[in-house]
Amino acid sequence: MQVVVLENKRVIGSYFKMRLSYDGVLNALPGQFIMMKVNNSYDPLLSRPMSFHRIISPNPSLEKGGRGKFEILYQVVGKGTGIMSGLKEGDKIDILGPLGRGFLIPDWMDRAIIIAGGMGVAPMMALTEEISRHEVKKSKISISVFMGVKTKDDILCREDFERIGAEVYVSTEDGSLGKKGTCVDLLKELMTNTPLFSPPSEGGGCGGAIFACGPQGMLKAIAGIAMDKKILCQVSLDKRMACGTGACLGCVIKVKSQKYACVCKEGPVFDAGEINWEML
Amino acid sequence: MGDVISLSVNIAGINLKNPVMVASGTFGYGEEYVPYVDLNIISAIVVKGLSITPREGNPPPRIVETSAGMLNSIGLQNIGIDSFINEKLPFLKKYNTKVIANFFGDSIDEYCEVVKRVDSVDGIHGLEMNISCPNKQEGWLEFGTNPDLTFRVVSAVRKHTKLPLIVKLSPNVTDVTIIAKAAADAGADAISLINTLSGMAIDIKTRKPKLANIVGGLSGPSIKPVALRMVWQVAKSVKLPIIGIGGIMTYEDALEFMIAGASAVQVGTANFIDPNVSEKIIHGIESYCEQNGINDINKIVGSVII
């Protein structure tokens, strides 16, 4: 489908945010993604996987002529994202999507721990907005966002998370803001101060769950902590892709059944327990 | 004006409603693309290469983008011929498209075993034999890089099937026409070419190859001139129908292959970028015929003026 650029602006440094609109219905879920063809040339040849940063319903409604919108958050790291940063209002782009499996919000969850490492923050805004619309036992779900970055200039969307009512905790590797270290350290700190738990599958009750996106090493560490404490943990993986539909088999990871799974189709969101972390 | 343009072609007894097929390994088992494509438009789906038992494939990273192309080292990951027949084929049979089973083996026996399983299966209209695989029993030489090995494996397979047999050639040879002739002499019904070109990419920061398998197969528009040259050479050397493959992105690309001597084409890597590309190519070919007073696409095959 074709989408139209409404706005494309630098957030800070090499980070950009693009807002796009589309005709009809998209039915995207937080954690899902699109494949975006950044221009009509053969170089770059392939489309780029981009997660939904924000999913915005038509306002006014579709029937009254409104158009659905979504945002992507990206860092200029190479040729494709460089071209993306030059796109202007009114430019038309071909996309495929929504693709893949998004985050599942458990109906028992009263506490969400959202962990974003670096650009892993991109899909977490859509997720946080979605969780903030949910209620459990007629009360709001408490949301904590842990952001881990290299240095303070890499912190993105902090105010946006706070505006939705999330508590934001920051870690920087150089200690320029917040806790010196990584967002794994933030999780460890939380676990020592206030124990987090998911309810047992039988027996009911409320509890907390972890949602994480970021570099593989970070996800592995978080998955280890979560599985050790039996906390439900979903991770979103970022892999190089060609098709985005499960056809090319290019973006595989090893899962517990010892088989390869396509991140594009069976993911990008996996339950931490599904992944064979030793083989990643 | 008003004349009906015939786009149908016949490849080795397979009647195709148009000359545009989708290439093996770029369209899964068809179902992956159902949300985006009307499979009834495509003349034939060449399914992901099948072996006698399931294959896990190579470790990742398996793909890397290159200038106007991509390298892949998927390593022939597939669910195996039996799972294909039981789990995937019933779905494909619901569509008005021909199913061509691409297959391979590690030995002549393995090739023959696959063929024995599919020969009597309803819903498989043809076979495409991938001979770009190493022969495990005889020094790991790729079947398709040696005329003697090509002849032996194709002859052996031929004895086990009456289905139309297409042999897919590797471009990683000194003279592709010698291999094409060996396949023709061994009883192939058609030749498809080219498979991917062997290639490599290195990360200059880490100095490591970008693919875990070190080398992979190059595809995409960057290989089209090489593929076109080889199709032209083979079309002159053998009397069999030719299926042109290699970097086809547009209807103009497809027409070049047909003018060079291909009776049909396969669209590969382009499916990754635009799942509807085949439909656009078919419409483009039709418009070209209309504008150039061509009432039958077969008239263009091999019409290159030298």
Interface residues (C-beta under 8 A of the other chain):
Chain A: K37 Y42 D43 P44 L45 L46 S47 D94 L96 K239 R240 M241 A242 C243 G244 T245 G246 A247 C248 L249 G250 C251 V252 I253 K259 Y260 K265
Chain B: G25 T26 F27 G28 E32 Y33 P35 Y36 K48 E56 G57 P60 P61 R62 I63 V64 E65 S67 A68 G69 M70 N72 I74 Q77 G220 P221 S222 M249 T269 N271 F272 I273 D274 P275
